[in-house]
């Protein structure tokens, strides 16, 4: 009974009304609750993964791969700067 209450609570919190839920078969309720829980776990994972990564103390490399690619391209400094500014302005950031 406790599991059924949790399932109903999850569906109601997802926007379903009690009348909508009670109008479904047990198989439909089970599949629907699996979908709701999977979505909630995915949202929770997307929030917690960066937090755990930030709190783990492991530092990632601060190197910018774009700079490395531009250096390997063989272009001179002025052409590399222009290419980098084009990439930055393509992101919608105003560069002067």
C-alpha positions in Angstrom: 0.0 0.0 0.0 2.9 2.3 0.8 4.4 1.9 -2.7 1.0 2.6 -4.3 0.8 5.8 -2.3 4.3 6.8 -3.4 3.3 6.1 -7.0 0.1 8.1 -6.8 2.1 10.9 -5.2 4.7 10.9 -7.9 2.0 11.0 -10.6 0.0 13.8 -8.9 3.2 15.8 -8.5 3.8 15.4 -12.2 0.5 17.1 -12.9 -2.0 14.2 -13.0 -5.2 14.5 -11.1 -6.4 11.8 -8.8 -9.4 11.1 -11.1 -7.0 10.7 -14.0 -4.8 8.2 -12.2 -7.7 6.2 -10.8 -9.2 5.9 -14.3 -6.1 3.9 -15.4 -5.4 0.2 -15.2 -2.7 -1.0 -12.8 -0.4 -1.8 -15.7 -0.8 1.7 -17.1 -0.2 3.2 -13.7 3.0 1.1 -13.3 4.4 2.1 -16.7 3.5 5.7 -16.2 5.1 5.8 -12.8 8.3 4.2 -14.2 8.4 7.0 -16.8 7.9 9.7 -14.2 10.6 8.3 -11.9 13.0 7.8 -14.8 12.5 11.5 -15.7 13.0 12.7 -12.1 16.2 10.6 -11.7 17.5 12.0 -14.9 16.8 15.5 -13.7 18.5 14.8 -10.4 21.5 13.2 -12.1 21.9 16.3 -14.3 22.0 18.5 -11.2 24.1 16.3 -9.0 26.8 15.3 -11.5 28.4 18.8 -11.8 28.0 19.3 -8.0 29.8 16.0 -7.2 32.5 16.8 -9.8 33.0 20.3 -8.3 33.2 18.9 -4.7 35.5 16.1 -5.5 38.5 18.3 -5.6 39.8 17.0 -8.9 40.8 19.9 -11.1 40.3 19.7 -14.8 42.8 21.1 -17.2 42.2 24.8 -17.9 43.7 24.6 -21.4 41.5 25.8 -24.2 41.3 23.3 -27.0 40.4 26.1 -29.4 43.7 27.8 -28.8 45.6 24.6 -29.4 43.7 23.9 -32.6 44.4 27.5 -33.9 48.2 27.1 -33.1 48.3 23.8 -35.0 46.6 25.3 -38.0 49.8 27.1 -39.1 48.1 30.5 -39.4 49.9 33.7 -38.3 48.9 35.4 -35.0 46.6 38.0 -36.7 44.7 35.2 -38.6 44.4 33.2 -35.4 43.1 36.2 -33.5 40.5 36.9 -36.2 39.4 33.3 -36.2 39.0 33.2 -32.4 37.1 36.5 -32.4 34.8 35.1 -35.1 34.1 32.0 -33.0 33.4 34.2 -29.9 31.1 36.5 -31.8 29.3 33.5 -33.3 28.3 32.6 -29.8 26.5 35.9 -29.5 29.1 37.6 -27.3 30.0 41.2 -28.3 33.7 41.6 -28.9 35.4 44.8 -29.6 
